[in-house]
Amino acid sequence: MTKLPKTLRPASLLVHGGTMRSNFGETTEALFLTSGFVYDSAEQAEQTFLGEVEHFQYSRFGNPTVQMLESRLCLLEGAEACRATATGMAAVNAALLSHLKTGDRVVASRALFGSCYWIVSTLLPRYGIETVFVDGADLDAWAEALKTPTQVVLLETPSNPMLEIVDMKAVCDLAHASGAIVVVDNVFATPLLQKPLEYGADVVVYSCTKHIDGQGRVLGGAVLGSKKWIEEVLQPFTRNTGPAISPFNAWLLLKGLETLTLRVDASCRAAEQVARFLEAHPKVARTCYPTLESHPQRELAMRQMSAGGTLVTFDLGSKEAAFAMLNRLALISISNNLGDSKSLITHPATTTHMRVDAAERAKLGITAGVVRLSIGLEDPADLIDDLTQALEGALGAVAA
Ligand SMILES: *Cc1c(COP(=O)(O)O)cnc(C)c1O
């Protein structure tokens, strides 16, 4: 691996960190699009399998391009070890299933990404794992749920789509006292804005599909944690069950990381501007953005995050008003994806959260008029122009 100064800041680490240059001296990271590797001798193969020499064996276990991505993500996160996966869901699933067994207990915040919610609510109980959901913002609820010994706590902060904040330090303390490891899905904050390990989290998971690629091209995921946990708990699971990422996708994600600080900084600045515009607009009943003075957990958000993130959620009062606005947009596209260079908007109640039952949706605050906007890299003035003309067509929302 290239020797780098120890003091590099994130922007520099994201361009250089983890690079392993081959003997050809290539400038950019090489794409090792290979499934297998060859040995100089039968003895070397034997020694590799005994773990006596370091040699790549098979791309399901490890691959040089994938390893460069893992090393770069470790440097950014401040984690000891990382395993990249084919999707964000493969990362969440591997982090949970590698650690859990029948008879164990999981406590999770209710406001989880849809597929994470399905794993906890539906899949884990099939294997005899008890699962409990709590309101992530309610520390008393966490304390009550964690009175019973627990093995895993899973949380997402800020949450999707209501941008609710979980107090990571407080929840990690409660979880550790209960015997649990804490897994944080850090997609909305990105590895730049929030470092869950500093608040006591044990494992951080990402969908690299979102801001890390950031240009809407490939799926990818990552699990980060201590060397011991990754090697002893996660690695046997991923090695043998095969959620490996394609080296090609890993290579694209390495290129995505190079521009992560530029993109996330620009999108966060634009998101705050758009959030302030929406909050002042008469047709918008309510605007959620972590750094707005009106966000009930603003102080906690500012403590845990260095900026508010790239998502803004707002309420137009009714499904009709939301649909009318979405259908008039000319620059912003309707899509359930997020973290793209193109701004994307979705109506959670009829898309991403359609399968969540109505009572549960109500508990989450996902009412019929709620829309979630992922801010891309367009000029914020053009986004505001597009929202302005589209809101003209929306019905007048009830004042909040
Ligand atoms: C997208 C997303 C996931 C799942 O990632 P995929 O790459 O789509 O599998 C998990 N958690 C959050 C918060 C997400 O936004």
Ligand as a Chemical Component Dictionary entry (heavy atoms), coordinates in Angstrom:
data_LIG
# 
_chem_comp.id                   LIG 
_chem_comp.type                 NON-POLYMER 
_chem_comp.pdbx_formal_charge   0 
_chem_comp.three_letter_code    LIG 
# 
loop_
_chem_comp_atom.comp_id 
_chem_comp_atom.atom_id 
_chem_comp_atom.alt_atom_id 
_chem_comp_atom.type_symbol 
_chem_comp_atom.charge 
_chem_comp_atom.model_Cartn_x 
_chem_comp_atom.model_Cartn_y 
_chem_comp_atom.model_Cartn_z 
_chem_comp_atom.pdbx_ordinal 
LIG C1 C1 C 0 -30.634 2.485  0.453  1  
LIG C2 C2 C 0 -30.537 2.192  1.884  2  
LIG C3 C3 C 0 -30.287 0.880  2.343  3  
LIG C4 C4 C 0 -30.161 -0.296 1.408  4  
LIG O1 O1 O 0 -29.125 -0.180 0.485  5  
LIG P1 P1 P 0 -29.117 -0.879 -0.962 6  
LIG O2 O2 O 0 -27.795 -0.506 -1.515 7  
LIG O3 O3 O 0 -30.282 -0.347 -1.716 8  
LIG O4 O4 O 0 -29.252 -2.365 -0.730 9  
LIG C5 C5 C 0 -30.202 0.679  3.711  10 
LIG N1 N1 N 0 -30.353 1.699  4.587  11 
LIG C6 C6 C 0 -30.605 2.961  4.181  12 
LIG C7 C7 C 0 -30.765 4.036  5.200  13 
LIG C8 C8 C 0 -30.705 3.258  2.815  14 
LIG O5 O5 O 0 -30.957 4.507  2.430  15 
# 
loop_
_chem_comp_bond.comp_id 
_chem_comp_bond.atom_id_1 
_chem_comp_bond.atom_id_2 
_chem_comp_bond.value_order 
_chem_comp_bond.pdbx_ordinal 
LIG C1 C2 SING 1  
LIG C2 C3 SING 2  
LIG C2 C8 DOUB 3  
LIG C3 C4 SING 4  
LIG C3 C5 DOUB 5  
LIG C4 O1 SING 6  
LIG O1 P1 SING 7  
LIG P1 O2 DOUB 8  
LIG P1 O3 SING 9  
LIG P1 O4 SING 10 
LIG C5 N1 SING 11 
LIG N1 C6 DOUB 12 
LIG C6 C7 SING 13 
LIG C6 C8 SING 14 
LIG C8 O5 SING 15 
# 
